Amino acid sequence: MSGEVLMDAGEQGVVHVTLRHAGRLNAMSRGMWRQLRGVFEGLQQRCDVRCVLIGGDGDAFCAGGDISEYPGFRFDAAALRDFHENDVWGGLNAMLLCDVPIVAQISGACMGAGVEIASCCDIRIAGSSARFGAPIAKLGFPMAPREAQLVAGAVGDVTARQMLLEAATFSAPDMLARGFLSRVVPDDQTAAEALGSARRIAALAPQAARMNKQTFRALKVPPALDGKALEAIKTIVNNLPDPYAYADSAEHREGVTAFLEKRAPVF
């Protein structure tokens, strides 16, 4: 079973989206990323939906990516690029382009892919024992550029650097203080608090909500640059190293292999 992204019609304009991957703390498989994209592209076209409530099945939000799949594609640069640029970014971008407000209900592990998915949400409500991070340095690979930009924009530059360079993890109160979370509540109140938020949103003017989201999205785009500045930025970006050239590197293979073999990596 490679996991699934489920959608429940819900009630009163609230649609429930659930990340489910039994036995893997809802880690995202390639199939789940593709399903996530399909779900949110579909929601964008529906006029009857006023709010989306997304959470994980059971006691975790999402523990990251499904590492058991990684040996099948991560060590080839073209396949790795396809995974990040099409599967992962396809799912995340569908969430970012969805004009329907999104509330995240976060319990337990919210790591790597979980932080990325939560970063696409408008309101983030977590249980007090939830944990956050992106400790992929232990696996020998970096975060893909657009995903890193998304996370840094949501958690803040300092926190993103700690997550990626120190493999630091943070508690829910830490992430509330750092501005990532909207609210932290006792674990047994997380579901009710998140549903209450979604219902409050759904009871308000839906067109105004969608227009607000469009405005927020537009405000993330930098102001118009003059020609010279724009060309300078393009030159810098084009001269960056290939972000997926590390695919066949020894440390990438060692990090993934060590995790699957349940041992400490040797870098």
LOMARDO-859543 format. One record per residue (C-alpha): x, y, z. Coordinates in steps of 0.02 Angstrom, whole numbers. Layout:
N
@c1: X c2: Y c3: Z
...
This chain:
267
@c1: 0 c2: 0 c3: 0
@c1: 78 c2: 165 c3: -55
@c1: -38 c2: 280 c3: 41
@c1: -180 c2: 390 c3: -17
@c1: -252 c2: 565 c3: -6
@c1: -435 c2: 555 c3: 39
@c1: -570 c2: 687 c3: 18
@c1: -731 c2: 688 c3: 119
@c1: -875 c2: 801 c3: 67
@c1: -892 c2: 860 c3: 246
@c1: -1032 c2: 980 c3: 291
@c1: -1079 c2: 1164 c3: 282
@c1: -954 c2: 1200 c3: 144
@c1: -806 c2: 1120 c3: 235
@c1: -713 c2: 983 c3: 141
@c1: -597 c2: 866 c3: 236
@c1: -435 c2: 809 c3: 153
@c1: -341 c2: 670 c3: 242
@c1: -163 c2: 609 c3: 215
@c1: -161 c2: 422 c3: 249
@c1: -14 c2: 304 c3: 241
@c1: -36 c2: 167 c3: 369
@c1: 120 c2: 115 c3: 463
@c1: 223 c2: 261 c3: 395
@c1: 153 c2: 408 c3: 493
@c1: 69 c2: 469 c3: 332
@c1: 234 c2: 491 c3: 240
@c1: 205 c2: 553 c3: 63
@c1: 231 c2: 429 c3: -78
@c1: 244 c2: 482 c3: -260
@c1: 66 c2: 425 c3: -287
@c1: 6 c2: 531 c3: -141
@c1: 89 c2: 687 c3: -212
@c1: -2 c2: 659 c3: -376
@c1: -166 c2: 630 c3: -284
@c1: -139 c2: 789 c3: -183
@c1: -122 c2: 886 c3: -344
@c1: -281 c2: 811 c3: -416
@c1: -380 c2: 845 c3: -258
@c1: -334 c2: 1029 c3: -248
@c1: -350 c2: 1061 c3: -434
@c1: -525 c2: 990 c3: -419
@c1: -566 c2: 1096 c3: -266
@c1: -512 c2: 1253 c3: -356
@c1: -651 c2: 1223 c3: -484
@c1: -789 c2: 1198 c3: -357
@c1: -899 c2: 1344 c3: -306
@c1: -984 c2: 1249 c3: -165
@c1: -826 c2: 1230 c3: -59
@c1: -793 c2: 1369 c3: 67
@c1: -649 c2: 1295 c3: 167
@c1: -532 c2: 1145 c3: 161
@c1: -476 c2: 1059 c3: 321
@c1: -321 c2: 953 c3: 294
@c1: -247 c2: 833 c3: 420
@c1: -163 c2: 666 c3: 440
@c1: -241 c2: 499 c3: 481
@c1: -213 c2: 443 c3: 660
@c1: -84 c2: 523 c3: 773
@c1: 28 c2: 608 c3: 643
@c1: 8 c2: 745 c3: 514
@c1: 146 c2: 688 c3: 395
@c1: 318 c2: 622 c3: 441
@c1: 400 c2: 671 c3: 275
@c1: 427 c2: 576 c3: 114
@c1: 411 c2: 388 c3: 94
@c1: 596 c2: 346 c3: 101
@c1: 565 c2: 164 c3: 56
@c1: 531 c2: 224 c3: -123
@c1: 690 c2: 328 c3: -138
@c1: 813 c2: 197 c3: -203
@c1: 700 c2: 175 c3: -354
@c1: 727 c2: 350 c3: -422
@c1: 830 c2: 468 c3: -313
@c1: 1001 c2: 415 c3: -377
@c1: 966 c2: 468 c3: -557
@c1: 969 c2: 656 c3: -588
@c1: 830 c2: 656 c3: -720
@c1: 715 c2: 548 c3: -614
@c1: 753 c2: 652 c3: -460
@c1: 713 c2: 813 c3: -554
@c1: 549 c2: 738 c3: -615
@c1: 502 c2: 689 c3: -438
@c1: 531 c2: 861 c3: -364
@c1: 476 c2: 971 c3: -509
@c1: 322 c2: 871 c3: -560
@c1: 263 c2: 758 c3: -419
@c1: 307 c2: 861 c3: -265
@c1: 293 c2: 1036 c3: -336
@c1: 138 c2: 986 c3: -433
@c1: 50 c2: 945 c3: -269
@c1: 115 c2: 1095 c3: -173
@c1: 80 c2: 1218 c3: -313
@c1: -99 c2: 1155 c3: -330
@c1: -122 c2: 1198 c3: -147
@c1: -41 c2: 1369 c3: -169
@c1: -151 c2: 1409 c3: -319
@c1: -311 c2: 1354 c3: -232
@c1: -417 c2: 1506 c3: -189
@c1: -516 c2: 1410 c3: -57
@c1: -452 c2: 1444 c3: 120
@c1: -355 c2: 1296 c3: 192
@c1: -343 c2: 1253 c3: 378
@c1: -209 c2: 1130 c3: 435
@c1: -247 c2: 1015 c3: 581
@c1: -75 c2: 961 c3: 642
@c1: -44 c2: 819 c3: 764
@c1: 114 c2: 724 c3: 802
@c1: 251 c2: 722 c3: 671
@c1: 255 c2: 864 c3: 544
@c1: 422 c2: 837 c3: 458
@c1: 494 c2: 874 c3: 287
@c1: 349 c2: 851 c3: 166
@c1: 231 c2: 884 c3: 311
@c1: 309 c2: 1056 c3: 341
@c1: 297 c2: 1091 c3: 154
@c1: 113 c2: 1045 c3: 148
@c1: 76 c2: 1145 c3: 306
@c1: 168 c2: 1293 c3: 230
@c1: 36 c2: 1298 c3: 93
@c1: -105 c2: 1319 c3: 219
@c1: -183 c2: 1483 c3: 277
@c1: -219 c2: 1436 c3: 458
@c1: -111 c2: 1311 c3: 552
@c1: -176 c2: 1237 c3: 714
@c1: -68 c2: 1111 c3: 809
@c1: -81 c2: 1000 c3: 959
@c1: 41 c2: 1039 c3: 1098
@c1: 146 c2: 882 c3: 1069
@c1: 169 c2: 908 c3: 881
@c1: 348 c2: 913 c3: 817
@c1: 416 c2: 1006 c3: 665
@c1: 573 c2: 995 c3: 561
@c1: 656 c2: 942 c3: 399
@c1: 805 c2: 836 c3: 453
@c1: 850 c2: 780 c3: 277
@c1: 1033 c2: 823 c3: 306
@c1: 1037 c2: 655 c3: 395
@c1: 985 c2: 577 c3: 230
@c1: 1123 c2: 660 c3: 131
@c1: 1022 c2: 776 c3: 21
@c1: 961 c2: 957 c3: 16
@c1: 786 c2: 1025 c3: -1
@c1: 738 c2: 1063 c3: -181
@c1: 750 c2: 1251 c3: -220
@c1: 565 c2: 1294 c3: -239
@c1: 521 c2: 1189 c3: -87
@c1: 656 c2: 1277 c3: 15
@c1: 589 c2: 1447 c3: -40
@c1: 413 c2: 1396 c3: 11
@c1: 467 c2: 1334 c3: 182
@c1: 581 c2: 1482 c3: 218
@c1: 440 c2: 1599 c3: 174
@c1: 324 c2: 1513 c3: 297
@c1: 437 c2: 1468 c3: 445
@c1: 561 c2: 1611 c3: 424
@c1: 740 c2: 1611 c3: 362
@c1: 821 c2: 1578 c3: 530
@c1: 709 c2: 1429 c3: 569
@c1: 729 c2: 1357 c3: 393
@c1: 919 c2: 1365 c3: 408
@c1: 913 c2: 1277 c3: 576
@c1: 799 c2: 1142 c3: 506
@c1: 907 c2: 1111 c3: 353
@c1: 1083 c2: 1144 c3: 417
@c1: 1070 c2: 1079 c3: 596
@c1: 930 c2: 952 c3: 564
@c1: 845 c2: 1041 c3: 710
@c1: 669 c2: 996 c3: 761
@c1: 549 c2: 1110 c3: 854
@c1: 400 c2: 1093 c3: 970
@c1: 230 c2: 1168 c3: 935
@c1: 257 c2: 1309 c3: 1062
@c1: 424 c2: 1347 c3: 975
@c1: 338 c2: 1360 c3: 806
@c1: 198 c2: 1467 c3: 878
@c1: 329 c2: 1588 c3: 947
@c1: 417 c2: 1589 c3: 777
@c1: 256 c2: 1638 c3: 689
@c1: 224 c2: 1478 c3: 593
@c1: 72 c2: 1420 c3: 690
@c1: -92 c2: 1511 c3: 716
@c1: -135 c2: 1421 c3: 878
@c1: -75 c2: 1280 c3: 990
@c1: -203 c2: 1184 c3: 1091
@c1: -203 c2: 1028 c3: 1200
@c1: -187 c2: 873 c3: 1092
@c1: -362 c2: 812 c3: 1128
@c1: -434 c2: 979 c3: 1069
@c1: -341 c2: 993 c3: 903
@c1: -476 c2: 917 c3: 793
@c1: -615 c2: 1020 c3: 871
@c1: -515 c2: 1182 c3: 863
@c1: -468 c2: 1155 c3: 680
@c1: -647 c2: 1111 c3: 632
@c1: -710 c2: 1263 c3: 725
@c1: -591 c2: 1374 c3: 627
@c1: -646 c2: 1296 c3: 462
@c1: -829 c2: 1320 c3: 507
@c1: -801 c2: 1503 c3: 552
@c1: -718 c2: 1531 c3: 384
@c1: -857 c2: 1438 c3: 292
@c1: -989 c2: 1546 c3: 376
@c1: -913 c2: 1705 c3: 303
@c1: -922 c2: 1778 c3: 128
@c1: -842 c2: 1649 c3: 11
@c1: -804 c2: 1769 c3: -132
@c1: -716 c2: 1888 c3: -13
@c1: -611 c2: 1744 c3: 54
@c1: -557 c2: 1692 c3: -120
@c1: -516 c2: 1871 c3: -167
@c1: -413 c2: 1891 c3: -8
@c1: -314 c2: 1736 c3: -53
@c1: -284 c2: 1803 c3: -228
@c1: -222 c2: 1966 c3: -152
@c1: -105 c2: 1877 c3: -30
@c1: -36 c2: 1774 c3: -174
@c1: -7 c2: 1929 c3: -281
@c1: 81 c2: 2018 c3: -137
@c1: 211 c2: 1880 c3: -131
@c1: 269 c2: 1927 c3: -306
@c1: 410 c2: 2057 c3: -299
@c1: 374 c2: 2231 c3: -368
@c1: 415 c2: 2258 c3: -551
@c1: 602 c2: 2267 c3: -580
@c1: 689 c2: 2372 c3: -710
@c1: 765 c2: 2280 c3: -857
@c1: 943 c2: 2279 c3: -793
@c1: 896 c2: 2213 c3: -621
@c1: 786 c2: 2077 c3: -696
@c1: 924 c2: 2021 c3: -814
@c1: 1048 c2: 2018 c3: -671
@c1: 935 c2: 1904 c3: -569
@c1: 909 c2: 1788 c3: -719
@c1: 1098 c2: 1777 c3: -743
@c1: 1125 c2: 1730 c3: -560
@c1: 991 c2: 1596 c3: -565
@c1: 1051 c2: 1523 c3: -729
@c1: 1229 c2: 1511 c3: -663
@c1: 1180 c2: 1413 c3: -508
@c1: 1238 c2: 1231 c3: -504
@c1: 1112 c2: 1101 c3: -561
@c1: 1009 c2: 1073 c3: -402
@c1: 988 c2: 888 c3: -442
@c1: 1168 c2: 847 c3: -491
@c1: 1195 c2: 766 c3: -320
@c1: 1080 c2: 620 c3: -366
@c1: 1219 c2: 491 c3: -388
@c1: 1333 c2: 561 c3: -251
@c1: 1407 c2: 447 c3: -119
@c1: 1332 c2: 544 c3: 28
@c1: 1158 c2: 542 c3: -49
@c1: 1166 c2: 353 c3: -71
@c1: 1239 c2: 331 c3: 104
@c1: 1107 c2: 438 c3: 188
@c1: 960 c2: 349 c3: 109
@c1: 1038 c2: 176 c3: 126
@c1: 1081 c2: 203 c3: 310
@c1: 903 c2: 256 c3: 349
@c1: 831 c2: 103 c3: 265
@c1: 957 c2: -9 c3: 353
@c1: 914 c2: 76 c3: 520
@c1: 1092 c2: 130 c3: 558
@c1: 1184 c2: 295 c3: 578
@c1: 1251 c2: 364 c3: 414
@c1: 1438 c2: 386 c3: 389
@c1: 1472 c2: 544 c3: 289
